[in-house]
Amino acid sequence: MLTVVDYELIRRKFFLDGQSGRAIAKELGHSRKTVSKALANAVPPGYRLSEPRVRPAIEGCRAMIDVWLEEDQSRPRKQRHTAQRIYERLRGEHGYAGSASSVRRYVALQKVGQGEVFMPLYFAPGEEAQVDWGEARVIHNGVERKVQLFCMKLCHSHAVFVRAYERANLESFLDGHVRALAFFGGVPKRIAYDNLKSAVVYVGRGRERRLNRRFLELRSWYLFASRFCNVAKGNEKGHVENLVKRSQRTFLTPLPEIPDLDALNAKLIQDCLAELERTDAQGESYRALWEVEKPLLLGLPAAAFPACRERSTIVDKESLVQFDQHLYSVPVRWAHHPCVLKGFVDRVEICCGHQGVAVHGRSYGPGRFVLEPRHYLPLLERKPGCLDQARPFQGNPWGEDFTLLRRELEYRTGDEGTRQFIRVLLLLTKHPEEEVRQAVGICVRRRAFSVEAVVAAMRSEPLSAPVRRLDLAHRPELAGVGEGIRPASLYDELAQQGEEVAA
C-alpha cells in the first residue's frame, strides 16, 4: 500500500516535472492504475468496499430488527431493546441460528447517526438554577442506610448546594430551597425541575402543569419563575443531573461514617464550598463566576419561608393527632378541638385556636407514639388510677429522684402517699420542669418527703423542721438504707434491749 510520501512523489513528477503517467509508472515500478489513483487523490483514500458485505445469517431478520428499533424510539429509555435482548428474542421466538456478535454489529450500524442532537446553551448570571433529588448510602452509627440528597446548582457560576434528608417529601423539598437560597445569598430568576410530585400535581399536554399549593406559595414568597422539563427528559436540566452524580461519587465516596445527619450536612457544606475552587473549560474559577453572579440574583425576603406541610385535623379523645403514621400528644384541655399541624423537617408544631399548644421533635423511627407526659398530668386529678398504666408515664420519664420520692411517700402513708406524689407531679403543669426537678432532688437528698417540702425547696425556703440524722455507727446492720426494708427481727431485738435497760 502506498504511503503519503509515495503519493506526493508521483504527483510532483506529473504536475511539476511534466512526466506522463506511463513514464512515472515505469520509473517507480507502480501500475498505471495506482498512478492514476495518486493523481486523482492528494492523500491515500484508504480501503473502500465496492458493495456492502453479505451477511447471510442476519439477512432474513433485518426487517424484524429494524421494526423493533423503530418502536423503541417511542418507549421509555430504560426499557428499550439491547443488542443482547434482540439476539435472545430472535433465537427464542424465530429460530435464529446466527451468532450474537452478528446481531451486535448490525444493531451498532443501524444506530449510527441516530443519537439526539443538542444545542449548546448559555445561561446569563442569575438567570437559572436547577433542582433535583438523588439517593446515597452512608454508615450511620455503624449501620449502612439510605439518605435523600436535595441538590441545587446555579447554571452560570456552577455554585452548588447539597443537603441530606431522611425523606424526599414536600417539607424537605421546601426546606432545601430555603437553605439553598440562603447559601447562595440570593434568588435566581428561574429554577428548573423534573415533574416531581412535590411541585407538580398534574402533567398535561405540552407545558400544561397544575402545581402544588405550597410550591406556589414558595414561588410567590421568593418571586422566582419555574421551568419544568418534558416527561422523561432529565437531560433538559443536565447541570444538576451532573451534580447528583458528583455528590454520589465524590462527596460521598467512600461511604462516610456519621453520628447523625447534622454531621453529614456539615460535611456537605464544606464540599460545596470546596467546589468553588474548581475551574471551567476556559480556566475561570467557579468562585470568580459566583462573585459576578451574586449581585445579579434577586434579593432574599426579610423572613425565610416556613418550610412545612400543613394539615387540619381534630384532636382525638386520647389527646392525640396523627402526622405521617406517627401519633403526637396535645395538652388534654385541647382534646376534641380542631387543630392545624405543621410538619417541618425536624419538628411538628400543633396549633389550636390560633395559638401554638405543642411542639414535638419529628419522628422517623419505628415507634408510633411521640408523647409528652406533662400533657396528660391534669387527668391524674380525676383519674389517679392511670398513673401506672398510662402510656405517657411509662419508662420513668421524670428520673430516679421522682421514683424514690414516690416509693418513700407510699411506704409511709400508703394510698395517701400516691395522692401526694400526684400533687408533686401536678407542679410540673404550673412551673418550669427543671425547677421542679431540682426541688425534688433537694428534698430527696434531705430526706424530706412531702409536697410541702418540694414547694418550699422551689421557693428556696428552709424546711419547717431541721432534719437530724441518727448516729448508727455502732449498729451497722441498721445504718444501711438500701430500699428501706429490714428484717422485723431487728426491731424485736431493739425492743427486748429497751426492756432490759428499763428494768
Residue pairs with C-beta under 8 A, 6 or more apart in sequence:
1 44
2 30
2 34
2 38
2 44
3 44
4 43
4 44
6 28
6 30
6 38
7 38
7 41
7 42
7 43
7 44
9 28
10 24
10 28
10 30
10 35
10 38
10 39
11 38
11 39
11 42
13 19
13 24
13 27
14 20
14 21
14 24
14 35
14 39
19 27
21 32
21 35
21 36
21 39
22 32
24 30
24 35
25 31
25 32
25 34
25 35
28 35
37 45
55 102
55 106
57 96
57 97
57 98
57 99
57 102
58 65
58 98
58 102
58 103
58 106
61 90
61 94
61 96
62 106
64 90
64 94
65 86
65 90
65 103
65 106
65 107
65 110
66 110
68 81
68 86
68 89
69 81
69 107
69 110
69 111
72 80
72 81
76 232
77 232
81 89
83 100
83 103
83 104
83 107
83 108
84 100
84 104
86 103
86 107
87 96
87 100
87 103
87 104
90 96
90 103
96 103
118 235
123 155
123 156
124 156
124 296
125 156
125 157
125 289
125 292
125 293
125 296
126 156
126 186
126 188
126 189
126 293
126 296
126 297
126 298
127 155
127 156
127 188
127 189
127 190
128 154
128 155
128 156
128 188
128 189
128 190
128 191
128 192
128 227
129 152
129 153
129 154
129 155
129 180
129 184
129 188
129 190
129 191
129 192
130 152
130 153
130 155
130 191
130 192
130 193
130 237
130 239
130 240
131 150
131 151
131 152
131 176
131 177
131 191
131 192
131 193
131 237
131 240
132 151
132 193
132 194
132 234
132 237
132 240
132 241
132 243
132 244
133 148
133 149
133 150
133 151
133 168
133 196
133 244
134 148
134 149
134 151
134 244
134 245
134 247
134 248
135 146
135 147
135 148
135 149
135 248
136 146
136 147
136 149
136 164
136 247
136 248
136 252
137 144
137 145
137 146
137 147
137 252
137 255
138 144
138 145
138 147
138 164
138 252
138 255
138 256
138 257
138 258
138 264
139 145
139 255
139 256
139 257
139 258
140 258
140 259
140 260
141 258
141 259
142 257
144 255
147 164
147 165
147 166
147 261
147 264
148 164
148 165
148 166
148 167
148 168
148 172
149 162
149 163
149 164
149 165
149 244
149 247
149 248
150 161
150 162
150 163
150 164
150 165
150 168
150 172
150 173
150 176
150 180
151 160
151 161
151 162
151 240
151 243
151 244
151 247
152 160
152 161
152 176
152 177
152 180
152 184
152 191
152 240
153 159
153 160
153 161
153 239
153 240
153 243
154 160
154 184
154 188
154 290
154 293
155 239
156 289
156 292
156 293
157 286
157 289
157 290
157 292
157 293
158 239
158 275
158 278
158 280
158 286
158 289
159 184
159 272
159 275
159 276
159 286
159 289
159 290
159 293
160 243
160 272
160 275
161 176
161 179
161 180
161 183
161 184
161 272
162 243
162 247
162 251
162 268
162 271
162 272
163 176
163 179
163 180
163 265
163 268
164 261
164 264
164 265
164 268
165 172
165 175
165 176
165 261
165 345
166 172
166 261
166 345
166 364
167 364
168 198
169 198
169 309
170 198
170 212
170 214
170 309
171 307
171 308
171 309
171 343
171 344
171 345
172 345
173 196
173 198
173 199
173 215
174 198
174 214
174 215
174 218
174 305
174 307
174 308
174 309
175 307
175 344
175 345
177 218
177 222
177 305
177 307
178 304
178 305
178 307
181 187
181 222
181 300
182 300
182 304
183 269
183 272
184 294
184 297
185 294
185 297
185 300
186 294
186 297
186 298
186 299
186 300
187 222
187 223
187 224
187 297
187 298
187 299
187 300
188 224
188 297
188 298
189 224
189 225
189 298
190 224
190 225
190 226
190 227
191 224
191 225
191 226
191 227
192 226
192 227
192 228
192 229
192 236
192 237
192 240
193 199
193 200
193 226
193 227
193 228
193 229
193 237
194 228
194 229
194 234
194 237
195 203
195 209
195 228
195 229
195 231
197 212
198 212
198 215
199 211
199 212
199 215
199 226
199 228
200 209
200 210
200 211
200 212
200 228
201 210
201 211
201 212
202 209
202 210
203 209
203 231
204 210
207 228
209 228
211 226
214 309
214 310
217 305
218 305
219 225
219 226
221 301
221 305
222 298
222 300
222 301
222 305
223 298
224 298
229 236
229 237
230 236
234 241
235 241
247 268
247 271
250 271
251 267
251 268
251 271
256 264
256 267
258 264
258 267
275 286
276 285
276 286
276 287
276 290
277 285
277 286
277 287
278 285
278 286
279 285
279 286
280 286
280 289
306 342
306 344
307 344
307 345
308 342
308 343
308 344
308 349
309 342
309 343
310 340
310 341
310 342
310 343
311 323
311 340
311 341
311 343
312 338
312 339
312 340
312 341
313 321
313 322
313 338
313 339
313 341
314 336
314 337
314 338
314 339
315 321
315 330
315 334
315 335
315 336
315 337
315 338
315 339
315 352
316 335
316 336
317 335
317 336
318 335
319 329
319 330
319 331
319 332
319 334
319 335
319 375
319 376
320 327
320 328
320 329
320 330
320 369
321 327
321 328
321 330
321 339
321 341
321 350
322 328
323 341
323 343
323 348
324 343
325 368
326 363
326 367
326 368
326 369
326 370
327 368
327 369
327 370
328 341
328 348
328 350
328 358
328 360
328 370
328 371
329 358
329 360
329 369
329 370
329 371
329 372
329 375
329 376
329 392
330 339
330 350
330 352
330 357
330 358
330 375
331 357
331 358
331 374
331 375
331 378
332 375
332 376
332 378
332 379
333 378
334 352
334 357
337 352
337 353
338 352
339 350
339 351
339 352
339 357
340 350
340 351
340 352
341 348
341 349
341 350
342 348
342 349
342 350
342 351
343 362
344 362
345 362
346 361
346 362
347 359
347 360
347 361
347 362
348 359
348 360
348 361
348 362
348 370
349 356
349 358
349 359
350 356
350 357
350 358
350 359
350 360
351 357
358 372
358 375
360 370
360 372
361 370
363 370
369 391
371 391
371 392
372 392
373 392
373 393
373 397
373 398
374 428
374 429
374 433
375 392
376 390
376 392
376 393
377 425
377 426
377 428
377 429
378 426
378 429
379 386
379 390
380 386
380 387
380 422
380 425
380 426
381 422
381 426
384 418
384 419
384 422
386 393
387 393
387 418
387 421
387 422
396 402
396 403
398 425
398 428
398 437
399 437
401 437
401 440
401 441
401 444
402 421
402 424
402 425
402 440
404 444
405 421
405 424
405 440
405 443
405 444
405 449
406 417
406 418
406 421
407 483
407 484
408 417
408 447
408 449
408 484
409 417
409 418
409 420
409 421
409 449
409 450
410 417
410 418
410 421
411 417
411 484
412 449
413 420
420 450
420 451
423 451
424 436
424 440
424 451
424 454
427 436
427 454
427 455
427 458
428 436
431 458
435 458
436 454
436 458
438 457
439 454
439 455
439 457
439 458
440 454
440 457
442 457
443 449
443 450
443 453
443 454
443 457
446 453
446 463
446 467
447 467
448 457
448 463
448 467
452 464
453 463
456 462
456 463
456 464
472 478
472 479
473 479
477 490
478 486
478 490
